[in-house]
Amino acid sequence: MKTRSYFFIRLLLALLLISAPLIVLPQETSSCAENLRNAQSLFDRGQVERVPGMLSECLRSGFKREEELAAYKLIIQTYLFQDKYEQADSAMLAFLKKNPEYQLSPTDHSSFVHLYNNFEVKPVIQIVFHIGTNMPFMTFVDTKSVSAEEVPGEYNNRALNLFVSLEAKFAINSRLEVNIEGGYSQLSFSNNESFLGFAAVSYSEIQHRIEIPVTATYNIITFNRLTAYARAGAGAAFNLSTNAQKVSFDRNSTINFTELTGSDINRSDSRIKMDLLGQAGGGIKYKIPRGYLNLEIRMNLGIYNQVIRGGNSAELLEGYRYKDDDFNLNDLNFSIGYTQIFYKPSK
């Protein structure tokens, strides 16, 4: 019996220790809220000397957002009431660093409004993370074929290709921004060629590359929280690797049937290392605190022919009867993104 009582006593103590933080936290929050009410009461009675000291500790931790706004305003008005303009400036600067997108309210005290209007808050840089997909398409410089009678290939482009990037945006004015971006792009396509019904070759290629475009974005129109914008610019694409996957050659006749399928072939030596691209597009961004959510579409147009003759082109020609067409590599890009704005307040 004693053992059971001892067990319950230990269990009760353990529960008290676990629940202690849950009991203390509301008391601390309530204490900060009470401090704010007392500080406001002192300010209303003209006893302003004690106001900053009463609120400073809770400004570091303890206030809810609305309480923090009220506390900063009260401290700023206190310093202005005492003609302590340097301290008022410092408090306003701290306030704007924490609340760079603050909009004046009709209830704001005139002294606070006057000081607030002596400061400006500018976006120094915007960092944008994009993730989405590419849909490649080719424009052809010259078509090639092993067949005696040239037959165009049937190209198919895979719609789901990974695209991720990080972009830095610098505001020129309220509408125009200059951007530099670095991203990873995956592009893949396939080609099927038929040789007059007697043979067929199936070829699939995937390219991995780094793209670095420099662009300008222009905010066309804003409606509530939504802004439509356009993008244009140019950049470079660097080929990391290119591989041919599941290349096969089928020969079918009344005499015999032959099928040849090989392993992946590294085609990096048959593709240019760097391409230049032009970029155009547009999107919509939705304003959220200190940033945006983005939805965007772009078109990238490759400038140079992708094909380098030689290398393992001979292996494809001899083993699979496949010969590259000369082509430029382009793509449509669809992405969603998140923008974080970094501000710098100053007087």
Contacts in CASP RR format, 6 or more apart in sequence:
PFRMAT RR
TARGET T0000
AUTHOR 0000-0000-0000
METHOD contacts of the structure
MODEL  1
MKTRSYFFIRLLLALLLISAPLIVLPQETSSCAENLRNAQSLFDRGQVER
VPGMLSECLRSGFKREEELAAYKLIIQTYLFQDKYEQADSAMLAFLKKNP
EYQLSPTDHSSFVHLYNNFEVKPVIQIVFHIGTNMPFMTFVDTKSVSAEE
VPGEYNNRALNLFVSLEAKFAINSRLEVNIEGGYSQLSFSNNESFLGFAA
VSYSEIQHRIEIPVTATYNIITFNRLTAYARAGAGAAFNLSTNAQKVSFD
RNSTINFTELTGSDINRSDSRIKMDLLGQAGGGIKYKIPRGYLNLEIRMN
LGIYNQVIRGGNSAELLEGYRYKDDDFNLNDLNFSIGYTQIFYKPSK
28 62 0 8 1.000
29 62 0 8 1.000
29 64 0 8 1.000
31 58 0 8 1.000
32 58 0 8 1.000
32 62 0 8 1.000
32 63 0 8 1.000
32 67 0 8 1.000
33 64 0 8 1.000
33 67 0 8 1.000
35 54 0 8 1.000
35 55 0 8 1.000
35 58 0 8 1.000
36 55 0 8 1.000
36 58 0 8 1.000
36 63 0 8 1.000
36 67 0 8 1.000
36 70 0 8 1.000
36 71 0 8 1.000
36 74 0 8 1.000
38 54 0 8 1.000
39 50 0 8 1.000
39 51 0 8 1.000
39 54 0 8 1.000
39 55 0 8 1.000
39 71 0 8 1.000
39 74 0 8 1.000
40 70 0 8 1.000
40 74 0 8 1.000
42 48 0 8 1.000
42 50 0 8 1.000
42 51 0 8 1.000
42 54 0 8 1.000
43 51 0 8 1.000
43 74 0 8 1.000
43 77 0 8 1.000
43 78 0 8 1.000
43 81 0 8 1.000
46 81 0 8 1.000
48 78 0 8 1.000
48 81 0 8 1.000
48 82 0 8 1.000
49 82 0 8 1.000
51 74 0 8 1.000
51 75 0 8 1.000
51 78 0 8 1.000
52 75 0 8 1.000
52 78 0 8 1.000
52 79 0 8 1.000
55 71 0 8 1.000
55 74 0 8 1.000
55 75 0 8 1.000
58 67 0 8 1.000
58 71 0 8 1.000
59 68 0 8 1.000
59 71 0 8 1.000
59 72 0 8 1.000
63 71 0 8 1.000
68 98 0 8 1.000
69 99 0 8 1.000
69 102 0 8 1.000
72 91 0 8 1.000
72 94 0 8 1.000
72 95 0 8 1.000
72 98 0 8 1.000
72 99 0 8 1.000
73 95 0 8 1.000
73 108 0 8 1.000
73 109 0 8 1.000
73 112 0 8 1.000
75 91 0 8 1.000
76 88 0 8 1.000
76 91 0 8 1.000
76 92 0 8 1.000
76 95 0 8 1.000
76 111 0 8 1.000
76 112 0 8 1.000
76 115 0 8 1.000
77 109 0 8 1.000
77 111 0 8 1.000
77 112 0 8 1.000
79 85 0 8 1.000
79 87 0 8 1.000
79 88 0 8 1.000
79 91 0 8 1.000
80 88 0 8 1.000
80 111 0 8 1.000
80 112 0 8 1.000
80 115 0 8 1.000
81 111 0 8 1.000
88 115 0 8 1.000
89 115 0 8 1.000
89 347 0 8 1.000
92 115 0 8 1.000
92 116 0 8 1.000
92 119 0 8 1.000
93 119 0 8 1.000
93 345 0 8 1.000
93 347 0 8 1.000
95 102 0 8 1.000
96 102 0 8 1.000
96 119 0 8 1.000
96 121 0 8 1.000
96 343 0 8 1.000
96 345 0 8 1.000
97 343 0 8 1.000
97 345 0 8 1.000
100 121 0 8 1.000
100 290 0 8 1.000
100 341 0 8 1.000
100 343 0 8 1.000
100 345 0 8 1.000
101 121 0 8 1.000
101 289 0 8 1.000
101 290 0 8 1.000
101 343 0 8 1.000
104 113 0 8 1.000
104 116 0 8 1.000
108 116 0 8 1.000
118 347 0 8 1.000
119 345 0 8 1.000
119 346 0 8 1.000
119 347 0 8 1.000
120 345 0 8 1.000
120 346 0 8 1.000
120 347 0 8 1.000
121 343 0 8 1.000
121 344 0 8 1.000
121 345 0 8 1.000
121 346 0 8 1.000
122 171 0 8 1.000
122 343 0 8 1.000
122 344 0 8 1.000
122 345 0 8 1.000
122 346 0 8 1.000
123 171 0 8 1.000
123 341 0 8 1.000
123 342 0 8 1.000
123 343 0 8 1.000
124 342 0 8 1.000
124 343 0 8 1.000
124 344 0 8 1.000
125 168 0 8 1.000
125 169 0 8 1.000
125 170 0 8 1.000
125 342 0 8 1.000
126 168 0 8 1.000
126 169 0 8 1.000
126 170 0 8 1.000
126 171 0 8 1.000
126 177 0 8 1.000
126 291 0 8 1.000
126 339 0 8 1.000
126 340 0 8 1.000
126 341 0 8 1.000
126 342 0 8 1.000
127 166 0 8 1.000
127 167 0 8 1.000
127 168 0 8 1.000
127 169 0 8 1.000
127 339 0 8 1.000
127 340 0 8 1.000
127 342 0 8 1.000
128 166 0 8 1.000
128 167 0 8 1.000
128 168 0 8 1.000
128 169 0 8 1.000
128 179 0 8 1.000
128 181 0 8 1.000
128 294 0 8 1.000
128 337 0 8 1.000
128 338 0 8 1.000
128 339 0 8 1.000
128 340 0 8 1.000
129 164 0 8 1.000
129 165 0 8 1.000
129 166 0 8 1.000
129 167 0 8 1.000
129 337 0 8 1.000
129 338 0 8 1.000
130 163 0 8 1.000
130 164 0 8 1.000
130 165 0 8 1.000
130 166 0 8 1.000
130 167 0 8 1.000
130 181 0 8 1.000
130 294 0 8 1.000
130 296 0 8 1.000
130 335 0 8 1.000
130 336 0 8 1.000
130 337 0 8 1.000
131 163 0 8 1.000
131 164 0 8 1.000
131 335 0 8 1.000
131 336 0 8 1.000
131 337 0 8 1.000
132 162 0 8 1.000
132 163 0 8 1.000
132 164 0 8 1.000
132 333 0 8 1.000
132 334 0 8 1.000
132 335 0 8 1.000
132 336 0 8 1.000
133 159 0 8 1.000
133 160 0 8 1.000
133 161 0 8 1.000
133 162 0 8 1.000
133 163 0 8 1.000
133 333 0 8 1.000
133 334 0 8 1.000
133 335 0 8 1.000
134 161 0 8 1.000
134 162 0 8 1.000
134 163 0 8 1.000
134 185 0 8 1.000
134 186 0 8 1.000
134 187 0 8 1.000
134 331 0 8 1.000
134 332 0 8 1.000
134 333 0 8 1.000
135 157 0 8 1.000
135 158 0 8 1.000
135 159 0 8 1.000
135 161 0 8 1.000
135 331 0 8 1.000
135 332 0 8 1.000
135 333 0 8 1.000
135 334 0 8 1.000
136 157 0 8 1.000
136 158 0 8 1.000
136 161 0 8 1.000
136 187 0 8 1.000
136 188 0 8 1.000
136 189 0 8 1.000
136 329 0 8 1.000
136 330 0 8 1.000
136 331 0 8 1.000
137 157 0 8 1.000
137 330 0 8 1.000
137 331 0 8 1.000
137 332 0 8 1.000
138 155 0 8 1.000
138 189 0 8 1.000
138 325 0 8 1.000
138 327 0 8 1.000
138 328 0 8 1.000
138 329 0 8 1.000
138 330 0 8 1.000
139 327 0 8 1.000
139 328 0 8 1.000
139 330 0 8 1.000
140 325 0 8 1.000
140 326 0 8 1.000
140 327 0 8 1.000
140 328 0 8 1.000
141 305 0 8 1.000
141 325 0 8 1.000
141 326 0 8 1.000
141 327 0 8 1.000
141 328 0 8 1.000
142 325 0 8 1.000
142 326 0 8 1.000
143 150 0 8 1.000
143 152 0 8 1.000
143 153 0 8 1.000
143 325 0 8 1.000
143 326 0 8 1.000
144 323 0 8 1.000
144 324 0 8 1.000
144 325 0 8 1.000
144 326 0 8 1.000
145 151 0 8 1.000
145 193 0 8 1.000
145 323 0 8 1.000
146 195 0 8 1.000
146 317 0 8 1.000
146 321 0 8 1.000
146 322 0 8 1.000
146 323 0 8 1.000
147 193 0 8 1.000
147 195 0 8 1.000
147 196 0 8 1.000
149 196 0 8 1.000
151 193 0 8 1.000
151 194 0 8 1.000
151 195 0 8 1.000
151 196 0 8 1.000
153 191 0 8 1.000
153 192 0 8 1.000
153 193 0 8 1.000
153 325 0 8 1.000
154 191 0 8 1.000
154 192 0 8 1.000
154 193 0 8 1.000
155 189 0 8 1.000
155 190 0 8 1.000
155 191 0 8 1.000
156 189 0 8 1.000
156 190 0 8 1.000
156 191 0 8 1.000
156 192 0 8 1.000
157 188 0 8 1.000
157 189 0 8 1.000
158 188 0 8 1.000
158 189 0 8 1.000
158 190 0 8 1.000
161 185 0 8 1.000
161 186 0 8 1.000
161 187 0 8 1.000
161 188 0 8 1.000
161 331 0 8 1.000
162 184 0 8 1.000
162 185 0 8 1.000
162 186 0 8 1.000
163 183 0 8 1.000
163 184 0 8 1.000
163 185 0 8 1.000
163 186 0 8 1.000
163 333 0 8 1.000
163 335 0 8 1.000
164 183 0 8 1.000
164 184 0 8 1.000
165 181 0 8 1.000
165 182 0 8 1.000
165 183 0 8 1.000
165 184 0 8 1.000
165 211 0 8 1.000
165 335 0 8 1.000
166 181 0 8 1.000
166 182 0 8 1.000
166 183 0 8 1.000
167 179 0 8 1.000
167 180 0 8 1.000
167 181 0 8 1.000
167 182 0 8 1.000
168 179 0 8 1.000
168 180 0 8 1.000
168 181 0 8 1.000
169 177 0 8 1.000
169 178 0 8 1.000
169 179 0 8 1.000
169 217 0 8 1.000
169 339 0 8 1.000
170 177 0 8 1.000
170 178 0 8 1.000
170 179 0 8 1.000
171 177 0 8 1.000
172 178 0 8 1.000
174 219 0 8 1.000
175 218 0 8 1.000
175 219 0 8 1.000
176 216 0 8 1.000
176 217 0 8 1.000
176 218 0 8 1.000
176 219 0 8 1.000
177 216 0 8 1.000
177 217 0 8 1.000
177 218 0 8 1.000
177 219 0 8 1.000
178 214 0 8 1.000
178 215 0 8 1.000
178 216 0 8 1.000
179 214 0 8 1.000
179 215 0 8 1.000
179 216 0 8 1.000
179 217 0 8 1.000
179 231 0 8 1.000
180 212 0 8 1.000
180 213 0 8 1.000
180 214 0 8 1.000
181 211 0 8 1.000
181 212 0 8 1.000
181 213 0 8 1.000
181 214 0 8 1.000
181 215 0 8 1.000
182 210 0 8 1.000
182 211 0 8 1.000
182 212 0 8 1.000
182 213 0 8 1.000
183 210 0 8 1.000
183 211 0 8 1.000
183 212 0 8 1.000
184 208 0 8 1.000
184 209 0 8 1.000
184 210 0 8 1.000
184 211 0 8 1.000
185 208 0 8 1.000
185 209 0 8 1.000
185 210 0 8 1.000
185 211 0 8 1.000
185 237 0 8 1.000
185 331 0 8 1.000
185 333 0 8 1.000
186 206 0 8 1.000
186 207 0 8 1.000
186 208 0 8 1.000
187 206 0 8 1.000
187 207 0 8 1.000
187 209 0 8 1.000
187 329 0 8 1.000
187 331 0 8 1.000
188 204 0 8 1.000
188 205 0 8 1.000
188 206 0 8 1.000
188 207 0 8 1.000
189 204 0 8 1.000
189 205 0 8 1.000
190 202 0 8 1.000
190 203 0 8 1.000
190 204 0 8 1.000
190 205 0 8 1.000
191 202 0 8 1.000
191 203 0 8 1.000
191 204 0 8 1.000
191 205 0 8 1.000
191 325 0 8 1.000
192 200 0 8 1.000
192 201 0 8 1.000
192 202 0 8 1.000
192 203 0 8 1.000
193 200 0 8 1.000
193 201 0 8 1.000
193 203 0 8 1.000
193 322 0 8 1.000
194 200 0 8 1.000
195 201 0 8 1.000
195 321 0 8 1.000
197 252 0 8 1.000
198 251 0 8 1.000
198 252 0 8 1.000
198 253 0 8 1.000
199 249 0 8 1.000
199 250 0 8 1.000
199 251 0 8 1.000
199 252 0 8 1.000
199 321 0 8 1.000
200 249 0 8 1.000
200 250 0 8 1.000
200 252 0 8 1.000
201 247 0 8 1.000
201 248 0 8 1.000
201 249 0 8 1.000
201 250 0 8 1.000
201 320 0 8 1.000
201 321 0 8 1.000
201 322 0 8 1.000
202 246 0 8 1.000
202 247 0 8 1.000
202 248 0 8 1.000
202 249 0 8 1.000
202 250 0 8 1.000
203 244 0 8 1.000
203 247 0 8 1.000
203 316 0 8 1.000
203 320 0 8 1.000
203 322 0 8 1.000
204 244 0 8 1.000
204 245 0 8 1.000
204 246 0 8 1.000
204 247 0 8 1.000
205 242 0 8 1.000
205 243 0 8 1.000
205 244 0 8 1.000
205 245 0 8 1.000
205 267 0 8 1.000
206 242 0 8 1.000
206 243 0 8 1.000
206 245 0 8 1.000
207 239 0 8 1.000
207 241 0 8 1.000
207 242 0 8 1.000
207 271 0 8 1.000
207 329 0 8 1.000
208 239 0 8 1.000
208 240 0 8 1.000
208 241 0 8 1.000
208 242 0 8 1.000
209 237 0 8 1.000
209 238 0 8 1.000
209 239 0 8 1.000
209 240 0 8 1.000
210 237 0 8 1.000
210 238 0 8 1.000
210 240 0 8 1.000
211 235 0 8 1.000
211 236 0 8 1.000
211 237 0 8 1.000
211 238 0 8 1.000
211 277 0 8 1.000
211 300 0 8 1.000
212 235 0 8 1.000
212 236 0 8 1.000
212 237 0 8 1.000
212 238 0 8 1.000
213 233 0 8 1.000
213 234 0 8 1.000
213 235 0 8 1.000
213 236 0 8 1.000
213 277 0 8 1.000
213 278 0 8 1.000
213 279 0 8 1.000
213 300 0 8 1.000
214 233 0 8 1.000
214 234 0 8 1.000
214 235 0 8 1.000
215 231 0 8 1.000
215 232 0 8 1.000
215 233 0 8 1.000
215 234 0 8 1.000
215 279 0 8 1.000
216 231 0 8 1.000
216 232 0 8 1.000
216 233 0 8 1.000
217 229 0 8 1.000
217 230 0 8 1.000
217 231 0 8 1.000
218 229 0 8 1.000
218 230 0 8 1.000
218 231 0 8 1.000
219 227 0 8 1.000
219 228 0 8 1.000
219 229 0 8 1.000
220 227 0 8 1.000
220 228 0 8 1.000
220 229 0 8 1.000
220 230 0 8 1.000
221 227 0 8 1.000
221 228 0 8 1.000
222 228 0 8 1.000
225 286 0 8 1.000
225 287 0 8 1.000
225 288 0 8 1.000
226 284 0 8 1.000
226 285 0 8 1.000
226 286 0 8 1.000
226 287 0 8 1.000
227 284 0 8 1.000
227 285 0 8 1.000
227 287 0 8 1.000
227 292 0 8 1.000
228 282 0 8 1.000
228 283 0 8 1.000
228 284 0 8 1.000
229 282 0 8 1.000
229 283 0 8 1.000
229 284 0 8 1.000
229 285 0 8 1.000
230 281 0 8 1.000
230 282 0 8 1.000
230 283 0 8 1.000
231 279 0 8 1.000
231 280 0 8 1.000
231 281 0 8 1.000
231 282 0 8 1.000
231 283 0 8 1.000
231 296 0 8 1.000
231 298 0 8 1.000
232 279 0 8 1.000
232 280 0 8 1.000
232 281 0 8 1.000
233 278 0 8 1.000
233 279 0 8 1.000
233 280 0 8 1.000
234 276 0 8 1.000
234 277 0 8 1.000
234 278 0 8 1.000
234 279 0 8 1.000
235 276 0 8 1.000
235 277 0 8 1.000
235 278 0 8 1.000
235 279 0 8 1.000
236 274 0 8 1.000
236 275 0 8 1.000
236 276 0 8 1.000
236 277 0 8 1.000
237 274 0 8 1.000
237 275 0 8 1.000
237 276 0 8 1.000
237 277 0 8 1.000
237 300 0 8 1.000
237 302 0 8 1.000
238 273 0 8 1.000
238 274 0 8 1.000
239 268 0 8 1.000
239 271 0 8 1.000
239 272 0 8 1.000
239 273 0 8 1.000
239 274 0 8 1.000
239 275 0 8 1.000
241 266 0 8 1.000
241 268 0 8 1.000
242 266 0 8 1.000
242 267 0 8 1.000
242 268 0 8 1.000
242 270 0 8 1.000
242 271 0 8 1.000
243 264 0 8 1.000
243 265 0 8 1.000
243 266 0 8 1.000
243 267 0 8 1.000
244 264 0 8 1.000
244 265 0 8 1.000
244 267 0 8 1.000
244 316 0 8 1.000
245 264 0 8 1.000
246 261 0 8 1.000
246 262 0 8 1.000
246 264 0 8 1.000
247 261 0 8 1.000
247 262 0 8 1.000
247 265 0 8 1.000
247 316 0 8 1.000
247 320 0 8 1.000
247 322 0 8 1.000
248 259 0 8 1.000
248 260 0 8 1.000
248 261 0 8 1.000
248 262 0 8 1.000
248 320 0 8 1.000
249 258 0 8 1.000
249 259 0 8 1.000
249 260 0 8 1.000
249 261 0 8 1.000
249 319 0 8 1.000
249 320 0 8 1.000
249 321 0 8 1.000
249 322 0 8 1.000
250 257 0 8 1.000
250 258 0 8 1.000
250 259 0 8 1.000
250 260 0 8 1.000
251 257 0 8 1.000
251 258 0 8 1.000
251 259 0 8 1.000
260 319 0 8 1.000
260 320 0 8 1.000
262 320 0 8 1.000
265 312 0 8 1.000
265 315 0 8 1.000
265 316 0 8 1.000
266 312 0 8 1.000
267 312 0 8 1.000
269 308 0 8 1.000
269 310 0 8 1.000
269 311 0 8 1.000
269 312 0 8 1.000
270 307 0 8 1.000
270 308 0 8 1.000
270 309 0 8 1.000
270 310 0 8 1.000
270 311 0 8 1.000
270 312 0 8 1.000
270 313 0 8 1.000
270 324 0 8 1.000
271 306 0 8 1.000
271 307 0 8 1.000
271 308 0 8 1.000
272 304 0 8 1.000
272 305 0 8 1.000
272 306 0 8 1.000
272 307 0 8 1.000
272 308 0 8 1.000
275 302 0 8 1.000
275 303 0 8 1.000
275 304 0 8 1.000
275 306 0 8 1.000
275 329 0 8 1.000
276 302 0 8 1.000
276 303 0 8 1.000
276 304 0 8 1.000
277 300 0 8 1.000
277 301 0 8 1.000
277 302 0 8 1.000
277 303 0 8 1.000
278 300 0 8 1.000
278 301 0 8 1.000
278 302 0 8 1.000
278 303 0 8 1.000
279 298 0 8 1.000
279 299 0 8 1.000
279 300 0 8 1.000
279 301 0 8 1.000
280 298 0 8 1.000
280 299 0 8 1.000
281 296 0 8 1.000
281 297 0 8 1.000
281 298 0 8 1.000
281 299 0 8 1.000
282 296 0 8 1.000
282 297 0 8 1.000
282 298 0 8 1.000
283 294 0 8 1.000
283 295 0 8 1.000
283 296 0 8 1.000
283 297 0 8 1.000
284 294 0 8 1.000
284 295 0 8 1.000
284 296 0 8 1.000
285 292 0 8 1.000
285 293 0 8 1.000
285 294 0 8 1.000
285 295 0 8 1.000
285 339 0 8 1.000
286 292 0 8 1.000
286 293 0 8 1.000
286 294 0 8 1.000
290 340 0 8 1.000
290 341 0 8 1.000
290 343 0 8 1.000
291 338 0 8 1.000
291 339 0 8 1.000
291 340 0 8 1.000
291 341 0 8 1.000
292 338 0 8 1.000
292 339 0 8 1.000
292 341 0 8 1.000
293 336 0 8 1.000
293 337 0 8 1.000
293 338 0 8 1.000
293 339 0 8 1.000
294 335 0 8 1.000
294 336 0 8 1.000
294 337 0 8 1.000
294 338 0 8 1.000
294 339 0 8 1.000
295 335 0 8 1.000
295 336 0 8 1.000
295 337 0 8 1.000
296 333 0 8 1.000
296 334 0 8 1.000
296 335 0 8 1.000
296 336 0 8 1.000
296 337 0 8 1.000
297 332 0 8 1.000
297 333 0 8 1.000
297 334 0 8 1.000
297 335 0 8 1.000
298 332 0 8 1.000
298 333 0 8 1.000
298 335 0 8 1.000
299 330 0 8 1.000
299 331 0 8 1.000
299 332 0 8 1.000
299 333 0 8 1.000
300 330 0 8 1.000
300 331 0 8 1.000
300 333 0 8 1.000
301 328 0 8 1.000
301 330 0 8 1.000
302 328 0 8 1.000
302 329 0 8 1.000
302 330 0 8 1.000
303 328 0 8 1.000
304 328 0 8 1.000
305 326 0 8 1.000
305 327 0 8 1.000
305 328 0 8 1.000
306 326 0 8 1.000
306 327 0 8 1.000
306 328 0 8 1.000
306 329 0 8 1.000
307 324 0 8 1.000
307 325 0 8 1.000
307 326 0 8 1.000
307 327 0 8 1.000
309 324 0 8 1.000
313 323 0 8 1.000
313 324 0 8 1.000
316 322 0 8 1.000
316 323 0 8 1.000
316 324 0 8 1.000
317 323 0 8 1.000
END
